[in-house]
Amino acid sequence: MTEISTNRVDWRVLWASGDLARFCFISLGILLHATNETMVATVMPAMVGELAGVQLVGWSLAIYELGAIVAGAAAGRLVSYVPLRTNMVVAALLYATGALICATSPSMQLFLAGRLIEGLGGGALVSLAFVSVERLFSRAIWPQLFGIMSAIWGVAAFSGPLLGAIMTELLSWRWAFGIFTLGGAAMALASFLVLDTPQATKPKTSTGKAPPFPFAALGCLAVAVVLIASAGVDIALLRSSLLMALGLIGLVLFFTIDALKPRSRLLPARLFSWRTPVGDGMTMVAAFSVATCSFGVYGPLLLTSLHDIPLLTTGYIIAAESIAWSILSILVANAPPQRERLIIVGGAVMIAAGIAGFAYAIPLGSIPLILMCALLQGGGFGIAWPFLTRVIVASAPEGEQTIASAAVPTMQRIGYAVGAALAGIVANASGFSQGLNHDAAANVASWLFLAFVPLGIVGCLAALRVSRPLGQPREAIG
């Protein structure tokens, strides 16, 4: 590990020591995961045209995020027993295997199996990337390295849809996944060759006992997401209602079991209590994460089916949402604390306006309006999320700050998984259960976004509460 005596990074020293090369390969895991996560939206129209199975479109994101949640939780604990290099190699091979299954799948069902394996590998790679920074690099340069990793995630988020659209237009949607197969294999080989330091080749030594893995909680979450997604596959009032109810019970059990296991807890205590800033903030995170999935999952499919808008154009629109998120988060980064309330509420209103606007703009087919809604949604996240995260972490009880900081991205992933499953129910109930055609797409286009407007309102109400001035009464949480 290269020791740096000041907070200034000497990149030449890092390169000469080999640490910079190690960091580049570690960051490749983030690039692979985040690009694949957003790419699937623009390959979906061509894929559904070949494999059919439009009823299972919502599963493509839900199952991927579910795998990422489970693997992300497991990877941080496995380094206590298995060397970091071994973990990285196995995760990369899992990712490559999943991508290969997706690229060669003859049916939507096999494609979804590949997405689950991809999610497991990608989620582990991301978690291990952050663990690697702590294991392999000097604490003095952590802020710079984490900043670079955030930038890589931003680049991947807007390049993924473009990559999917370009590969589909020029070659085939299968080649889009073929690239990730090669990327995962290269990542595995590079991890084996580059991660050759003692810190990477030996299990993490610890004086204490490693935290237990939350098997029961994550098991409930997995079953809940699958039940909710299954409720939309074959719409029938009694069957779908029963599966939906069981899925919601499973979610309640997940949150309950997680709260009862302090040593393996993934989320802060009193998670959705509106009596504390942490509860208000996590409610806002959950509401908006669930409510904003629809466009990322179904947007390109609807736009190409209804208005013959080119895939590349839909890729630009999704990319613009990610760019707005990145740029606005940078622009407001140095805003004074007294503006925090206005920024959080303003961001929440922008997100809700984007959700509602899609319900009008997508059936109309107006590219400028659709682009404006995407910019509102992405920009709202960009300005609100940094300050929201700061409020959640700062308001958490002593000893829970670490859990609170990790809880925001964890809750986002849970929200994406649940949101994609719910979007599948709405889409199939409003027309896609009969297959993909113009009339079905026209009906789906409105209901798919209107159905999530109430959650957007909940998010706005939570934003108003989380950003209340400190002088107003709040329940003590310390």
N, C-alpha and C positions, 0 to 999 in steps of 0.2 A: 504494500500500500504506500503510495507516495505521500509523504508528509509535507504539508504546505504551512508555513509559519504565519502567513497573513491571509486575509480574506481575498486577496488578489490571486487569480488563477494564472499560473505560468503554464500555458498550453504546450510550450516546447518541452518542458520537463515532463509533463504528463504523457506526451507522445513518446519521448525517449524511454520512459519507464515502461511503456506498454499499457499504461492505465487508460489512456485515451482510446486506444484501439479496443480495449475491453468494453469501455463505456459505449462506443459506437455499436458494437455487436449486441450489447445488452438492450440498447434502445431500439434495435431492429425488431425486438419482440413487441414493443408498443406499436410500432409502425404497422406490423403485420396484423395485429389484433384490431386496431382502430380503423384501418383502411377496409378490412374485410367487413367489419360491423356496419359501415355505411354504404359499402359497395352493393350489397344485395338488393337494395331498392331499385337500382337502375337496370339490373339484370333480370328482375322479376318478370316484366312483361314478356320477354323472349322465352324465359324458362317456362312460364305458365303456358305459353303458346305451344311449346314442345311436349311438356310433361303433363299438362292439364293440372287438376288439383287446385283450382283457385280457392276452394274452401279451406285450404291449409296454409294460405299465404301468411296469416297472422302467426302461425307457428314458427316461421323462419326466424323471426327476431326473438320470440318468447323462448324458444328452446336454446338458442345461442346464448342469450343472457343468463338463462338458468345454469347452463354449463359453466359460464364465466364466474358466476357467483360462488358455486360450489368449489371450483378449482382455485379461485382466488383466496377463499378462506382456508383451503387445505394447504396451499403452497407455502404460506408464511409459517405454518407449523411443521411442515415436513423437513425444513432446513435444519431443524433440531436433531433429526435422525439420519437424514440422507444428505450427502454433499451437494452444495449449490450447483456445481457443474452437472452432476447427474440429474438433478431436478430440471435444469434448463434443457438438457438434451432430450429427456423424456417428454417434456412439455412441447418442445418444438416438433418432435416426431409425431406426437398426438395431433398437433395442429396440421402438419403436413398430411397425415392419414385422413383426417376429416375433410380437408380440402380436396384430396384425391377422390374420396367417395362422392363428394358434391359434383366434381367435374365429370365423373363417369356414371352418375346415377341414372337408371332407366325410368325411375318413378319418383314422385314427390315424396313418398314415404321414405325411400332410401336416402333421398337428398336431405331430409330432416334428420336422419340418423347421422349423416355427415356433419350437419350443422351443430349437433350436440357435441360431437367429438371435437370439432373446431373450437367451440366455445370453451370446452374443458382445457384444451391446449392454450388458446389465446388468453383466457383468464389467468391461467397459471403463469404465462410469460409476463404479463403485466405486473402481477404481484411479485414475481421473482425479480423483475427489473428494479423495483423499489427496495426490495431486500438487498439486492446486489450493491446498490449505492451505499447502504449502511455498512455492508460487510467489506467492501473492497476499496472504498475511497475515504480520504480524510474528511472529518466532520467540517473542517473549515471551508470546503468547497461544495458541501451539500446544496446550499441555496442555488448556486449557479447550475449544478447538474440537474436539480429538480426543475429549474426554469427551462433548461434545454428540453427536458422530457415533456414538459407542458407544451412547448412550441411544436415538438414532434407530433404530439397528439392532435394539436390544432391543424397542422399540415395534413395529417392523415384523414382527419374528419372531412375536409373539403376535397381532398384528392380521390377518396374512395368512390363517390358517385361518378366522378368524371372517368376514372379508370374503368368502372363497370360499363358505362355507356360507350366509351371508345372501343373497348375490347368486343362488346356485343355488336357494334356497328361494323367494325373492321374484320373480325374473325367469328367468334361465337361466344355465347355466355359461358360455355364450358371452359374456354381458354382463360377467362377471368379467374376462375378457381384454379386452373392449371398453374397460373403464375404464383399463386399462394402455396401450391404444393411444392414448387421449386424453392420458394422463399423459406418455407418451414424446414425443408431438408438442408438448405444452406445454413440456416440458423442453428440446426442441430450440429452440423459439422464444425461451424465456427465456434460454438460453445465448447465443444470438446477440445479444440485446438488452442483457443485463446484463454479460456478460464483455467489457467494452469498454476495459479498461486495457491499457497497453503490454505488461505481463507476460502477458496472456492472448491478445493478438493477434499476438505475434511468437514464433517458435520459441525454445526455450531455448538460450541461448548457453553454450557450455562450452569451456574450454581443452583438455580432454582429448577422447578419442574416445568416443562413446556405446557402451555395452556391446552386443555383438552379440545378435541374437535367437536363442533356442535352438530353431531349426527342427527339427533332428534329434531332440532329446530330446522335444519336444512332439509331433512326428509319431509317434514310437514310443508315447507315452502315448495319443494319440487312437486309433491302430490297436489297441492293447491293450484299451482299454475297449470299443470296438466289437466286437472278437472275443469278449470275455467275454460281453457282452450278447447277441450273436448265438447263443452256445452254448445259450441258454435259450429261443430263439424257437420252435424245432421240435425237441423233445427226441428224440434218437436217440443211443444209447450211443456209437457210434464217432464220429459227426460232432460231437456235443457235447463229447466228451472231447478230440478233436483241436483244436477251436476254443478250448476252455478252456486247453489246454496252450500253444497259440500265443499266447493272450492273456497268460498268465503270463510267457512268454518276453519278450513285448513290454514288460511292466512292468519286468522285470530289465534289459532294454536301456535303458529310459528312465532308470532310476536310475544305470546304469553310464555312459551317455553324459553325463548331467548332472554326474557326479563328475569326468569327464575334461575338462570345459570350464570352467575356473575363472572366466573373464571373463563367462560367461553363465549361471553356475550358479544354480539356483533353490533348492537344498537344501544343507544343510551337508555337509561331508566325513564319511566313515565313518558314514553315515546311521543304520543299524540296528545298529551295533556295541554289544553289551551290556557292553563294557569301559569305556564313557564315559557320563557323565550325559546328554550330548546324544543318544547312540544309544538309551539307555534311554527318554528322554523322547519322542523321535520314534517309537519303537516303540509307546509308549502312545497317542500321538496317532493313529497309523495304525490300530491295532487297534480302538480305540473308535469312530473315525469310520466304519470299515467296518461294525462290528457293530451300530450303532444306527440304520441307515437303514430297517430293515424297517417300523417302526411309522409313520414319516413318509410312506413311500411307499404302504404297503398297509393301514395301520390303519383309516382310515375306510371303505375298500372292504370290508374283512372285517366290520367292525361293522355296517354297513348290510345286507350280504348275509346274515349269520348271524342277527342279533338285531333287525333293523329299528330300530336306534338312529338317531335323527334326525341329519342332517348337522350341525346347529348344535351338538348335544351333542358330536359328535366334534371339532368346531372348538374348543369350550371345553377339551377334554382336551389337544389339541395346544398350544393357547395356554397352558394351565397349565404344561406342560413348559418353555416359554420363560420364563414368569414366574418359575418356580422357579430357573431358571438365573440370571436377572438379580438377583433378590432375594438369593439366597445368596451370589452373588459380591460383592455390596455388604456383606453382613453379615460376611464373613470377610476383607474387604480389609485391615483393620488388625490382623490376627492377628500375634502375635510370631513371629520367625523360628524359634524352637525348636518351634513347633507345625506347621511346614511339613510334616514327614514324616507326621504323623498326618492332616493335612488332605488331602494328596495321596492317601494310601492309602485314607482314608475315602471320598473322592470316587470313587475307582476301584471300591471295593466297592459303593457305591450304584449306579453305572452298570451293573455286572455283575448286580446283583440285579434291576434294572429289566428288563434284557434277558431274564433267565430267568423273571421273573415274568409277562411278557407271554405266554409260552408256555402258562401256566396260565390267566391271567385272560381273554384274548381268546376262546378256545374256550368258556369258562364264560359270558362275557357280563356279568360283574359290573362295573358302572360304577365303584363305589368302588375295587375292586381295580385296574382299569385305570388309574384316576386316580392311585392310589398308585404304580404302576409308572412312570407318566409323570413324576410328581414326583421319584421316586428318580433316574430317568435324567437329567432336567434339572437337578436339584439337585446331583447328582454332578459334572456338568460345571461347574456354577457355582462350586463350592468348590475343585475341583482345578485347573481350567484357568489361573487367574491365577498360582498358585504354580508350576505346571508350566512355564508360559511363562517365568517368571522364572528358574527353574533352568536351562532350556535356553539362554537368552540369556547368563546369567552364566557358564555352564560352557563356552561356545563359545570356541575359540581366538581370540586377538587378530586382528582383521581380518575375523572371520566373524560378529560379533555382529549386524550388519545383516541378513545372510543368514539367520541363525538366527531373528531376530524375525519376518521375513517368511515363514519356512518353516512355522511352526505353522499359520496359516490356509491356506497353499498345500497342505500335507499333508492338512488337513481336507477341502478341496475334492476332492483326489485320492481320499481315502478315501470321500467321499460318492458320487463317480462310480463307483468300483469296487464299493462296497457295494450301490448300487442295481442295478448289473449282476448281481452275485452273487445278490441277493434275487430278481431276475427268474428266474434259473436255478432256484432252490429252489422258488419259487412255481409255476412252470410244470411242473417235474418232479413236484411233489406234487399236481397237480390242475388248475391253470389252463390247461394246454395243451389241455384238452378243452373249454374255455369256462367262463363264469362261471355257477355254480349252487350250491345250498346244500351239497351233498355235497362238491364240490370245495373250496369255501371252508372247510368244517370241517376237511378234511385239511390244507390249506395253513396254517390258523391256528396249528397246533402246530409243524409242521416249520419254518416260516419263521423262528421265533424260536429254537428249539432248535439250529438249524444254526449260529447265531452265538454260542452260549454258549462254545465253545472260544476264540474270539477275545476274548471278555470275560475269560476266565481269563488269556490272554496279556497283556491290558492290566493286570490286577491284578498279575501277576508283574513286569511292567515298572515299575509304580508302586512296588513294594517295592524294586526296585533303584535307581530314580532318586532315591528319598528316603532312601537309606542315610545314616547320619551321616557327616560329613566325615572322621571319624577312621578309618573303615574304608578299606582299600587300594582305590584306584581308579587306573586307568591315566592317566598325564599326557596332557593334550590340548593344552597350550599350545604 
